[in-house]
Amino acid sequence: MHPEILDQPGYTSATVREAPVRELFPGIRIRPLWTGPGGAHAGVLEMDAGTSWPRRDVHEPGPEEVFVVEGTFNDGARDHPAGTFLHAPAGSWHVPASATGCTLFLFYPEG
């Protein structure tokens, strides 16, 4: 074991189960996991079956990185099964939806 790993500045861990839950829209929840000093942040998004974003999700001020952990995510154009990675550049948009329900890991490197 190397307990000194935990003494490194900024080294953190979080569990999804213990993360606070905030409902963004009916059936769509976010669990924030980490926020960096410059505004970068990471979290888990849970979408129940049959849910969709009520409008375009525009990626500002920077890109959005998405990893489909389970289920199938639809970006408004096509389905993405578990194991898919998506990079949405700054200024791009999609309309998130899921017919089956899904869990996504989200990372915003620029906030």
Contact map, one row per residue, 1 for C-alpha under 8 A:
111000000000000000000000000000000000000000000000000000000000000000000000000000000000000000000000000000000000000
111110000000000000000000000000000000000000000000000000000000000000000000000000000000000000000000000000000000000
111111100000000000000000000000000000000000000000000000000000000000000000000000000000000000000000000000000000000
011111110000000000000000000000000000000000000000000000000000000000000000000000000000000000000000000000000000000
011111110010000000000000000000000000000000000000000000000000000000000000000000000000000000000000000000000000000
001111110011000000000000000000000000000000000000000000000000000000000000000000000000000000000000000000000000000
001111111010000000000000000000000000000000000000000000000000000000000000000000000000000000000000000000000000000
000111111110000000000000000000000000000000000000000000000000000000000000000000000000000000000000000000000000000
000000111110000000000000000000000000000000000000000000000000000000000000000000000000000000000000000000000000000
000000011111000000000000000000000000000000000000000000000000000000000000000000000000000000000000000000000000000
000011111111100000000000000000000000000000000000000000000000000000000000000000000000000000000000000000000000000
000001000111110000000000000000000000000000000000000000000000000000000000000000000000000000000000000000000000000
000000000011111000000000000000000000000000000000000000000000000000000000000000000000000000000000000000000000000
000000000001111101100000000000001100000000000000000000000000000000000000000000000000000000000000000000000000000
000000000000111111100000000000001000000000000000000000000000000000000000000000000000000000000000000000000000000
000000000000011111100000000000101000000000010000000000000000000000000000000000000000000000000000000000000000000
000000000000001111100000000000000000000000000000000000000000000000000000000000000000000000000000000000000000000
000000000000011111110000000000000000000000000000000000000000000000000000000000000000000000000000000000000000000
000000000000011111111000000000111000000000000000000000000000000000000000000000000000000000000000000000000000000
000000000000000001111100000000110000000000000000000000000000000000000000000000000000000000000000000000000000000
000000000000000000111110000011110000000000000000000000000000000000000000000000000000000000000000000000000000000
000000000000000000011111000011100000000000000000000000000000000000000000000000000000000000000000000000000000000
000000000000000000001111111111000000000000000000000000000000000000000000000000000000000000000000000000000000000
000000000000000000000111110111000000000000000000000000000000000000000000000000000000000000000000000000000000000
000000000000000000000011111110000000000000000000000010000000000000000000000000000000000000000000000000000000000
000000000000000000000011111100000000000000000000001000000000000000000000000000000000000000000000000000000000000
000000000000000000000010111110000000000000000111001000000000000000000000000000000000000000000000000000000000000
000000000000000000000011111111000000000000001111001100000000000000000000000000000000000000000000000000000000000
000000000000000000001111101111100000000000001110000000000000000000000000000000000000000000000000000000000000000
000000000000000000001111000111110000000000111100000000000000000000000000000000000000000000000000000000000000000
000000000000000100111100000011111000000000111000000000000000000000000000000000000000000000000000000000000000000
000000000000000000111000000001111110000011110000000000000000000000000000000000000000000000000000000000000000000
000000000000011100100000000000111110000011110000000000000000000000000000000000000000000000000000000000000000000
000000000000010000000000000000011111000011100000000000000000000000000000000000000000000000000000000000000000000
000000000000000000000000000000011111101111000000000000000000000000000000000000000000000000000000000000000000000
000000000000000000000000000000000111111110000000000000000000000000000000000000000000000000000000000000000000000
000000000000000000000000000000000011111100000000000000000000000000000000000000000000000000000000000000000000000
000000000000000000000000000000000001111100000000000000000000000000000000000000000000000000000000000000000000011
000000000000000000000000000000000011111110000000000000000000000000000000000000000000000000000000000000000000111
000000000000000000000000000000000011111111000000000000000000000000000000000000000000000000000000000000000011111
000000000000000000000000000000011111001111100000000000000000000000000000000000000000000000000000000000000011111
000000000000000000000000000000011110000111110000000000000000000000000000000000000000000000000000000000001111000
000000000000000000000000000001111100000011111000000000000000000000000000000000000000000000000000000000001110000
000000000000000100000000000001111000000001111100000000000000000000000000000000000000000000000000000000111100000
000000000000000000000000000111100000000000111110000000000000000000000000000000000000000000000000000000111100000
000000000000000000000000001111000000000000011111000000000000000000000000000000000000000000000000000011110000000
000000000000000000000000001110000000000000001111101100000000000000000000000000000000000000000000110011100000000
000000000000000000000000001100000000000000000111111000000000000000000000000000000000000000000000010111000000000
000000000000000000000000000000000000000000000011111000000000000000000000000000000000000000000000011111000000000
000000000000000000000000000000000000000000000001111100000000000000000000000000000000000000000000111110000000000
000000000000000000000000011100000000000000000011111110000000000000000000000000000000000000000000111010000000000
000000000000000000000000000100000000000000000010011111000000000000000000000000000000000000000011110000000000000
000000000000000000000000100000000000000000000000001111111000000000000000000000000000000000000011100000000000000
000000000000000000000000000000000000000000000000000111110000000000000000000000000000000000000010000000000000000
000000000000000000000000000000000000000000000000000011111000000000000000000000000000000000000010000000000000000
000000000000000000000000000000000000000000000000000011111100000000000000000000000000000000001110000000000000000
000000000000000000000000000000000000000000000000000010111110000000000000000000000000000000001111000000000000000
000000000000000000000000000000000000000000000000000000011111000000000000000000000000000000111100000000000000000
000000000000000000000000000000000000000000000000000000001111111100000000000000000000000111111000000000000000000
000000000000000000000000000000000000000000000000000000000111111000000000000000000000000001100000000000000000001
000000000000000000000000000000000000000000000000000000000011111000000000000000000000000001100000000000000000011
000000000000000000000000000000000000000000000000000000000011111100000000000000000000000011100000000000000001111
000000000000000000000000000000000000000000000000000000000011111110000000000000000000001111100000000000000001110
000000000000000000000000000000000000000000000000000000000010011111000000000000000000001111000000000000000111100
000000000000000000000000000000000000000000000000000000000000001111100000000000000000111100000000000000000111000
000000000000000000000000000000000000000000000000000000000000000111110000000000000000111000000000000000011110000
000000000000000000000000000000000000000000000000000000000000000011111000000000000111110000000000000000011100000
000000000000000000000000000000000000000000000000000000000000000001111111100000011111100000000000000001111000000
000000000000000000000000000000000000000000000000000000000000000000111110000000000110000000000000000001111000000
000000000000000000000000000000000000000000000000000000000000000000011111000000001110000000000000000001110000000
000000000000000000000000000000000000000000000000000000000000000000011111100000001100000000000000000111100000000
000000000000000000000000000000000000000000000000000000000000000000010111110000111100000000000000011111000000000
000000000000000000000000000000000000000000000000000000000000000000010011111000111100000000000001111011000000000
000000000000000000000000000000000000000000000000000000000000000000000001111111110000000000000011110000000000000
000000000000000000000000000000000000000000000000000000000000000000000000111111110000000000000111100000000000000
000000000000000000000000000000000000000000000000000000000000000000000000011111000000000000000111100000000000000
000000000000000000000000000000000000000000000000000000000000000000000000011111100000000000000000000000000000000
000000000000000000000000000000000000000000000000000000000000000000000000011111110000000000000000000000000000000
000000000000000000000000000000000000000000000000000000000000000000000001111011111000000000000000000000000000000
000000000000000000000000000000000000000000000000000000000000000000010001111001111101000000000000000000000000000
000000000000000000000000000000000000000000000000000000000000000000010111100000111111000000000000000000000000000
000000000000000000000000000000000000000000000000000000000000000000111111100000011111000000000000000000000000000
000000000000000000000000000000000000000000000000000000000000000000111100000000001111100000000000000000000000000
000000000000000000000000000000000000000000000000000000000000000000110000000000011111110000000000000000000000000
000000000000000000000000000000000000000000000000000000000000000011110000000000000011111000000000000000000000000
000000000000000000000000000000000000000000000000000000000000000011100000000000000001111100000000000000000000000
000000000000000000000000000000000000000000000000000000000000001111000000000000000000111110000000000000000000000
000000000000000000000000000000000000000000000000000000000010001110000000000000000000011111011000000000000000000
000000000000000000000000000000000000000000000000000000000010011100000000000000000000001111110000000000000000000
000000000000000000000000000000000000000000000000000000000011111100000000000000000000000111110000000000000000000
000000000000000000000000000000000000000000000000000000000111111000000000000000000000000011111000000000000000000
000000000000000000000000000000000000000000000000000000000110000000000000000000000000000111111100000000000000000
000000000000000000000000000000000000000000000000000000011110000000000000000000000000000100111110000000000000000
000000000000000000000000000000000000000000000000000000011100000000000000001100000000000000011111000000000000000
000000000000000000000000000000000000000000000000000111111000000000000000011100000000000000001111100000000000000
000000000000000000000000000000000000000000000000000110001000000000000000111100000000000000000111110000000000000
000000000000000000000000000000000000000000000010011110000000000000000000111100000000000000000011111000000000000
000000000000000000000000000000000000000000000011111100000000000000000001110000000000000000000001111111000000000
000000000000000000000000000000000000000000000000111000000000000000000001100000000000000000000000111110000000000
000000000000000000000000000000000000000000000001110000000000000000000011000000000000000000000000011111000000000
000000000000000000000000000000000000000000000111111000000000000000000011100000000000000000000000011111100000000
000000000000000000000000000000000000000000000111100000000000000000011111100000000000000000000000010111110000000
000000000000000000000000000000000000000000011110000000000000000000011110000000000000000000000000000011111000000
000000000000000000000000000000000000000000011100000000000000000001111100000000000000000000000000000001111100000
000000000000000000000000000000000000000001111000000000000000000001111000000000000000000000000000000000111110000
000000000000000000000000000000000000000001111000000000000000000111100000000000000000000000000000000000011111000
000000000000000000000000000000000000000111100000000000000000000111000000000000000000000000000000000000001111100
000000000000000000000000000000000000000111000000000000000000011110000000000000000000000000000000000000000111111
000000000000000000000000000000000000001110000000000000000000011100000000000000000000000000000000000000000011111
000000000000000000000000000000000000011110000000000000000000111000000000000000000000000000000000000000000001111
000000000000000000000000000000000000011110000000000000000001110000000000000000000000000000000000000000000001111
